[in-house]
Amino acid sequence: MLTPPVFLLLASLQFAVGALVAACFQSWHLVIFPSLTGPLLGALFLSAESIELPISLRNQTRVFLCSILLLLPAFGFIYTSMRTPRAGDLDLARFAGRHVCVEAQVDSILPQRSSKNVRLICSVKNAGNRFRGRFSVEKCDGATLLFIHRNAPWLDKLSRKARFRCSVRVASLSDFESNGRRGYAVYLQRLGITSLCYLERGGYFSLLPQESSLSLVSRICETFCDFIEVQRSRLIAAHISNLGTEIGSLLAAMVLGERAVGVNEELLASFRSVGLSHVLAASGFNLTIVTLSTHWVCRTLGLSAIPRNCLSFVMMAVFVAFAGNSSSVVRASLMCALAIGCSSLGRRVHIAGLLGAALFISIIVDPLSVADPGFQLSYTAVSGIIFIVSPVSELLKLSVSRGWLRLVLECLATVFVAQACVLPLQLFYFKQVGMLFLPANLLASLVVTPVTVAGFASSLVVLLCPAGTMISGPILLLATLLDWFASLPLKVLVWAVSLLSSCRWAVLSFPEIGAWVVFLYYLVFILISVRLLKYVQSFQKAQANSRMVAALENRENEKRD
């Protein structure tokens, strides 16, 4: 049944595919394939019973909607190409392949992913270049990613807004693309970075006086970011102090994000091997749990709709501020915000429409985000759950009478469908797949909800606790009890993951696959899914007709009696 929310989701997916082609491949020829799938999707959904219109208008509506799906990939390609950052005439990238002396300012420090280097995003001011025996200083602009060895003696003096002058080797983002790291190059482009700089060990480096010519808005943003960083460090320290390094860091990662905490490498590898790497990050599922839990508590307390929605929005904003703007969190926050807005206006909420609107808004704001593997995995899994699992759940309600059995089957269907949706992307990006994803995800689905609720409540208690007062002791004791409650299922999960990851066949590695294989897989998957949905709809109609016939027979029997 093609409803406006479903069409919005299909249109957003078509627009996203065109944006993906522009972000990753930059080829007009590849836009032809997703454009052809648009009319195919329209033909599959636009049956004679799908649109409640007069017969004379059905063909016109069908052609119009299919034409929109046909053109949207081209619009997505054009929009993303126009929004892609490119190096200007004064950009530092023009010195690629040379050693220059740059004057720059630190904008942010990225999380450390390597044991050798620290990465800093810097705004370049000037560059000194030696050409034909002459040294000249030229005006430069743009952002660059500076790599510094972690053992540099002056590294601890570098902070945000620090100004410095150093001698570096400049490289362009095309170096990553030539080495097969196109995805990382797109990620740097999303951050506005157009060049790379490498400060060699023993190279020239000098700190400069800081500039204080910041606008009021910039100072407010800087103050807010510093406050969030301080409070995040405070929350991480509280969780680790209550539960120890391993369990405390794991709980903090689920609530505050893996990048901010830094989970043990062995534990991280174990979770990845069984297909539970998404559990270690503050994801959209965690955000949804926090928002729904807040909404349920407010409803239990008898609050009206407006205060209930406002408090749910505040809790969602707090979670996003500390967890970061990962693709999954952004998707869930947009969907929750739209759902809260619809609830406040008294409008009915359609999950497919929320996902389609969130996808479209995300691409409009940041078109290169579509190239992020996390973005693709998140939206693909949720789309499959909406289109396939929801009708299957309705089918189970009609065919399975026992509630516990129906719940188990729904959990199995959710895990299988989500894994089937993300399987080609896992093989394309990671070249491996966990074979024990089913028991691991079933256990995680039972553990994540209580752990997230207790961990977020503990973080909220610590955040609101007034330090150095007489009541801080009892309040922090409550946070300790909440952490202890969260640690019980978390320890079970860690034990199960360690046991499952120890199996030799827990992970299967595959050779590299091409993008055409991913496209073909999803095309076949869509055809099979639509066929399955038609079967579910026919079964539901048969069940409804049988109930209607039974009701009529009962009435006839009552009249005879």
C-alpha positions in Angstrom: 0.0 0.0 0.0 1.6 3.2 -1.2 0.8 5.9 1.3 2.3 9.5 1.4 4.8 8.5 4.2 6.0 5.5 2.3 6.4 7.5 -0.9 8.4 10.1 1.1 10.7 7.4 2.3 11.1 6.0 -1.3 11.8 9.5 -2.6 14.3 10.2 0.1 16.1 6.9 -0.7 16.3 7.8 -4.4 17.7 11.2 -3.5 20.2 9.7 -1.2 21.4 7.2 -3.8 22.1 10.1 -6.2 24.0 11.9 -3.4 26.0 8.8 -2.7 27.1 8.5 -6.3 28.2 12.1 -6.3 30.1 11.7 -3.0 31.8 8.4 -3.7 32.1 7.9 -7.4 31.5 11.4 -9.1 30.3 9.8 -12.3 27.2 10.7 -14.2 27.0 7.3 -15.7 26.3 5.6 -12.4 23.2 7.8 -11.8 21.4 5.9 -14.6 21.1 2.7 -12.5 19.4 4.2 -9.4 17.2 6.3 -11.8 15.9 3.1 -13.4 15.1 1.6 -10.0 12.8 4.5 -9.2 10.1 3.5 -11.8 10.6 -0.1 -10.8 9.9 0.7 -7.2 6.9 2.8 -8.3 5.5 0.0 -10.5 5.8 -2.5 -7.6 4.0 -0.3 -5.1 1.5 1.4 -7.4 -0.9 -1.4 -8.0 -4.5 -0.7 -8.9 -5.6 -1.1 -5.2 -2.8 1.1 -3.9 -4.2 4.5 -4.7 -7.8 5.3 -3.7 -8.5 7.6 -6.7 -11.0 7.4 -9.6 -9.9 5.0 -12.4 -9.4 7.9 -14.9 -6.8 9.5 -12.6 -4.9 6.4 -11.5 -2.7 6.1 -14.6 -1.8 9.8 -14.5 -0.9 9.6 -10.8 1.2 6.5 -11.5 3.1 8.2 -14.3 3.7 11.3 -12.2 5.0 9.5 -9.1 7.2 7.3 -11.2 8.6 10.3 -13.0 9.5 11.9 -9.6 11.3 8.7 -8.5 13.1 8.7 -11.9 14.5 12.3 -11.6 15.4 12.4 -7.8 18.8 10.6 -8.2 19.9 13.2 -10.7 18.8 16.0 -8.3 20.7 14.4 -5.5 23.8 14.1 -7.6 23.6 17.7 -8.7 23.0 19.0 -5.2 25.8 17.0 -3.6 28.2 18.1 -6.4 27.4 21.7 -5.7 27.8 21.4 -1.9 31.1 19.4 -2.0 33.9 21.6 -0.5 36.7 22.3 -2.9 40.1 23.9 -2.4 40.2 27.6 -3.3 43.0 29.5 -5.0 44.6 30.5 -1.7 44.2 27.0 -0.1 47.2 25.3 1.4 46.6 22.3 -1.0 48.4 24.2 -3.8 51.6 23.4 -2.0 51.0 19.7 -2.1 54.2 17.7 -2.3 56.4 20.5 -0.8 57.8 21.4 2.6 56.5 24.7 3.8 56.4 26.8 7.0 52.8 27.4 8.0 51.2 29.6 10.5 47.9 28.1 11.8 45.5 27.9 14.6 44.1 24.7 16.3 40.3 24.4 15.8 39.8 20.9 17.3 41.7 17.8 18.3 40.4 14.5 16.9 40.1 11.3 19.0 43.4 9.4 18.9 43.1 6.3 16.6 46.7 5.6 16.1 49.5 4.8 18.6 51.9 7.0 16.7 50.2 10.3 15.7 47.8 12.9 17.1 45.5 14.6 14.6 44.6 18.3 14.8 42.2 20.3 12.6 43.8 23.6 12.0 42.9 26.8 10.2 45.8 28.0 8.0 46.7 31.7 8.1 50.0 32.0 6.2 52.6 29.8 4.5 56.2 30.4 3.9 57.6 28.9 0.7 61.1 28.7 -0.6 61.2 29.0 -4.4 64.3 29.5 -6.5 66.4 30.4 -3.5 64.0 33.0 -2.2 61.8 32.6 0.8 58.4 34.3 0.5 55.3 34.4 2.8 52.0 34.0 1.1 48.4 34.4 2.4 46.6 31.0 2.8 43.2 29.9 4.0 41.3 26.6 4.4 41.4 23.9 7.0 44.1 21.2 7.1 44.6 18.0 9.1 47.9 18.1 11.0 49.6 14.9 12.0 52.0 15.2 15.0 53.9 12.4 16.7 52.4 11.6 20.1 55.8 11.9 21.8 56.4 15.5 20.8 57.6 17.5 23.8 55.4 20.5 23.2 52.2 18.5 22.4 50.6 19.0 25.9 50.8 22.8 25.3 48.5 22.6 22.2 44.9 23.2 22.9 42.0 24.6 21.0 42.6 28.1 19.6 46.3 27.7 20.1 48.4 29.5 17.4 51.7 28.1 16.2 54.2 28.1 13.4 55.9 25.0 12.1 57.6 23.3 9.2 55.4 20.6 7.6 55.1 18.5 4.5 51.9 19.2 2.6 49.8 16.5 0.9 46.4 16.6 -0.8 43.3 14.5 -0.1 43.8 12.7 -3.5 46.6 10.8 -1.8 44.0 9.0 0.3 41.9 8.3 -2.8 44.8 6.8 -4.7 45.5 4.5 -1.7 42.0 3.1 -1.7 40.8 5.3 1.3 38.1 7.2 -0.6 35.7 6.9 2.4 38.2 8.6 4.7 38.8 11.4 2.2 35.1 12.1 2.0 34.9 12.1 5.8 37.7 14.8 5.9 35.8 16.8 3.2 32.7 16.7 5.4 34.8 18.4 8.1 35.9 21.1 5.6 39.5 19.8 5.3 41.1 20.3 2.0 44.8 19.3 2.7 47.0 17.2 5.0 50.2 18.3 6.8 52.8 16.1 8.4 55.1 17.5 11.1 58.2 15.3 11.1 60.0 14.4 14.3 62.6 17.1 15.1 60.9 19.6 12.8 60.7 23.3 13.6 57.8 24.3 15.8 57.0 27.5 17.7 54.0 28.6 19.7 52.5 32.1 19.1 50.4 34.4 21.2 46.7 33.6 21.0 44.3 36.0 19.3 41.3 37.2 21.3 39.4 38.6 18.3 36.5 36.2 18.6 32.9 37.2 18.0 30.2 36.8 20.7 28.7 33.8 19.0 32.1 32.1 18.8 32.8 32.7 22.4 29.5 31.3 23.4 30.1 28.2 21.3 33.5 27.8 22.7 32.3 28.1 26.3 29.5 25.5 25.7 31.9 23.0 24.0 34.4 23.4 26.9 31.6 22.8 29.4 30.5 19.7 27.6 34.0 18.3 27.5 34.5 18.9 31.3 31.2 17.4 32.2 31.8 14.4 29.9 35.2 13.7 31.5 33.5 14.0 34.9 30.8 11.4 34.0 33.4 9.0 32.5 35.5 9.2 35.7 32.4 8.6 37.8 31.4 5.4 35.9 34.9 4.1 36.0 35.2 4.9 39.7 32.0 3.0 40.5 32.5 -0.1 38.3 36.2 -0.4 37.4 38.0 0.3 34.2 36.5 -2.5 32.0 32.8 -2.4 32.9 32.9 1.4 33.7 34.3 2.3 30.3 31.9 0.0 28.6 28.9 1.6 30.3 30.3 5.1 29.5 30.7 4.1 25.9 27.1 3.0 25.6 25.9 6.3 27.1 28.6 8.8 26.0 30.0 7.2 22.9 33.0 5.0 22.2 35.1 7.9 20.7 34.9 9.8 23.9 35.8 6.9 26.2 38.2 4.5 24.4 37.2 1.0 25.2 39.8 -1.8 25.7 41.0 -3.0 22.3 40.6 -6.7 23.0 37.0 -6.1 24.2 36.3 -4.0 21.2 37.6 -6.7 18.9 35.4 -9.3 20.7 32.3 -7.3 20.2 33.1 -6.7 16.5 33.7 -10.4 15.9 30.2 -11.3 17.0 28.5 -8.3 15.2 27.9 -6.2 18.3 30.1 -3.2 17.5 27.0 -1.0 17.4 26.5 -1.7 21.1 29.7 0.0 22.1 28.6 3.3 20.7 25.9 5.6 21.9 23.6 4.9 19.0 20.2 5.9 17.8 18.7 2.9 19.6 20.0 4.2 22.9 18.6 7.6 22.2 15.2 6.1 21.4 15.3 4.2 24.7 16.1 7.3 26.6 13.3 9.4 24.9 10.7 6.7 25.3 11.6 6.0 28.9 11.3 9.7 29.7 8.0 9.9 27.9 6.7 6.8 29.8 7.8 8.2 33.2 6.1 11.5 32.6 3.0 9.8 31.5 3.0 7.6 34.6 3.3 10.7 36.7 0.2 12.1 35.0 1.8 15.0 33.2 -0.1 16.5 30.3 1.1 16.3 26.6 3.0 19.6 26.4 5.2 19.2 29.5 5.7 15.5 28.7 6.9 16.3 25.2 9.1 19.2 26.4 10.8 17.0 29.0 11.4 14.2 26.5 12.9 16.7 24.1 15.2 18.1 26.8 16.4 14.5 27.7 17.0 13.9 24.0 19.0 17.1 23.7 21.2 16.2 26.7 21.9 12.7 25.3 22.9 14.2 21.9 25.1 16.8 23.5 27.2 14.2 25.3 27.0 11.3 22.8 28.0 13.4 19.8 26.6 13.7 16.3 27.2 10.2 14.9 25.0 9.2 12.0 22.8 6.9 14.0 22.3 9.5 16.8 21.4 12.2 14.3 18.9 10.0 12.6 17.2 9.0 15.8 17.2 12.5 17.2 15.6 13.9 14.0 13.0 11.1 14.1 12.3 11.6 17.8 12.1 15.4 17.4 9.7 15.1 14.5 7.6 12.6 16.5 7.5 14.9 19.5 6.4 17.8 17.2 3.7 15.7 15.7 2.5 14.6 19.1 2.4 18.2 20.3 0.3 19.2 17.3 -2.0 16.3 17.7 -1.0 14.7 14.5 -0.7 11.0 13.8 2.9 9.7 13.6 4.0 7.5 10.6 7.4 5.8 11.1 8.1 5.6 7.4 7.4 9.3 7.0 9.7 10.1 10.0 12.5 8.1 8.6 12.1 9.7 5.1 12.0 13.2 6.5 15.1 12.5 8.7 17.0 11.1 5.7 16.1 14.1 3.5 17.0 16.7 6.2 20.3 15.0 6.9 21.3 15.0 3.3 20.2 18.6 2.8 22.2 19.8 5.8 25.3 17.6 5.1 25.1 15.9 1.7 28.5 14.2 2.1 27.2 12.3 5.2 25.6 9.8 2.9 29.1 8.4 2.2 29.6 7.5 5.9 29.3 3.7 6.4 27.6 4.3 9.7 25.0 6.5 7.9 24.3 3.8 5.3 24.1 1.0 7.9 21.8 2.9 10.1 19.2 4.0 7.5 19.4 0.7 5.6 18.7 -1.4 8.7 15.8 0.8 9.9 14.3 0.9 6.5 14.2 -2.9 6.3 12.7 -3.1 9.8 9.9 -0.6 8.8 9.1 -2.2 5.5 9.4 -5.9 6.4 9.3 -6.5 10.2 6.2 -4.3 10.8 4.0 -6.3 8.4 5.5 -9.6 9.6 4.6 -8.5 13.2 1.0 -7.9 12.1 0.9 -11.3 10.5 2.2 -12.9 13.7 -0.6 -11.2 15.7 -3.1 -13.0 13.5 -1.4 -16.4 13.4 0.3 -16.8 16.8 -1.9 -16.7 19.9 0.8 -17.1 22.6 2.3 -13.8 23.5 5.7 -15.0 24.5 6.1 -17.0 21.3 5.0 -14.0 19.2 7.6 -11.8 21.0 10.4 -14.3 20.4 9.5 -14.6 16.7 9.3 -10.8 16.3 12.8 -10.5 17.8 14.2 -13.2 15.5 12.6 -11.5 12.5 14.0 -8.1 13.5 17.6 -9.5 13.9 17.4 -11.5 10.6 16.0 -8.6 8.6 18.4 -6.1 10.0 21.4 -8.4 9.2 20.1 -9.1 5.7 19.8 -5.4 5.0 23.3 -4.5 6.1 25.1 -7.7 4.9 26.4 -6.3 1.5 27.6 -3.1 3.2 29.5 -5.1 5.8 31.2 -7.2 3.1 31.9 -4.0 1.0 33.5 -2.0 3.8 34.8 -4.5 6.3 35.1 -7.7 4.2 33.9 -9.9 7.1 30.7 -10.9 8.8 30.0 -12.4 12.2 28.4 -15.8 12.1 27.0 -15.6 15.6 25.1 -12.4 15.1 21.7 -14.1 16.0 22.4 -15.2 19.6 24.6 -12.1 20.2 22.0 -9.6 19.1 19.1 -11.4 20.8 21.1 -11.2 24.1 22.0 -7.6 23.4 18.3 -6.7 22.8 17.6 -7.8 26.3 20.6 -6.1 27.9 20.8 -2.7 26.1 17.5 -1.3 27.4 18.1 -1.7 31.2 21.7 -0.8 30.9 20.9 2.4 28.9 18.2 3.5 31.2 20.3 2.9 34.4 23.5 4.3 32.9 21.8 7.5 31.6 20.0 8.0 34.9 23.3 7.6 36.7 25.0 10.1 34.4 22.1 12.5 34.9 22.4 12.2 38.7 26.1 12.9 38.6 25.5 15.8 36.2 22.9 17.5 38.5 24.8 16.7 41.7 26.1 19.9 43.4 29.7 19.2 44.2 31.1 19.9 47.6 27.8 20.1 49.4 26.2 18.1 52.3 23.7 16.4 50.0 26.3 15.4 47.4 27.1 12.2 49.3 23.6 10.6 49.2 23.1 11.8 45.6 26.3 10.1 44.5 25.4 7.0 46.4 22.2 6.8 44.2 24.4 7.1 41.1 26.6 4.3 42.4 23.5 2.1 43.0 22.3 2.8 39.4 25.7 1.9 38.0 25.7 -1.3 40.0 22.3 -2.2 38.6 23.5 -1.5 35.1 26.6 -3.6 35.6 24.7 -6.8 36.3 23.3 -7.4 32.8 26.4 -5.8 31.3 28.7 -8.4 32.9 26.5 -11.1 31.5 26.8 -9.6 28.1 30.6 -9.3 28.3 30.9 -12.9 29.4 28.7 -14.1 26.6 30.6 -12.0 24.0 33.9 -13.4 25.2 32.5 -16.9 25.0 31.1 -16.5 21.5 34.1 -14.6 20.1 36.4 -17.5 21.2 34.9 -19.8 18.6 37.1 -20.2 15.6 34.2 -19.8 13.1 32.8 -16.7 14.8 34.0 -14.5 11.9 34.2 -15.3 8.2 36.4 -13.1 5.9 35.5 -12.5 2.3 37.4 -11.1 -0.7 36.7 -7.6 -1.8 33.4 -7.1 -3.7 32.4 -4.4 -6.1 29.8 -1.7 -5.8 27.7 -3.4 -8.6 27.4 -6.5 -6.3 25.9 -4.3 -3.6 23.5 -2.7 -6.1 22.4 -6.1 -7.5 21.9 -7.6 -4.0 19.6 -4.8 -3.0 17.7 -5.0 -6.2 17.0 -8.7 -5.7 16.3 -8.1 -2.0 13.7 -5.5 -2.9 11.9 -7.8 -5.3 11.8 -10.6 -2.8 10.6 -8.3 -0.1 7.8 -6.9 -2.2 6.7 -10.4 -3.1 6.7 -11.3 0.6 4.7 -8.2 1.5 2.1 -9.0 -1.1 1.7 -12.5 0.4 1.3 -11.0 3.9 -1.3 -8.6 2.6 -3.2 -11.4 0.9 -3.1 -13.5 4.1 -4.4 -10.7 6.2 -7.3 -10.1 3.7 -8.1 -13.9 3.8 -8.1 -13.8 7.6 -10.3 -10.7 7.6 -12.7 -12.3 5.2 -12.9 -15.5 7.2 -13.7 -13.5 10.4 -16.4 -11.6 8.6 -17.9 -14.8 7.2 -17.8 -16.4 10.7 -19.5 -13.3 12.2 -22.3 -13.4 9.6 -22.8 -17.1 10.2 -23.1 -16.5 14.0 -25.7 -13.8 13.4 -27.7 -16.1 11.2 -27.5 -18.9 13.8 -28.7 -16.4 16.5 -31.6 -15.3 14.4 -32.7 -18.9 13.8 -32.4 -19.7 17.5 
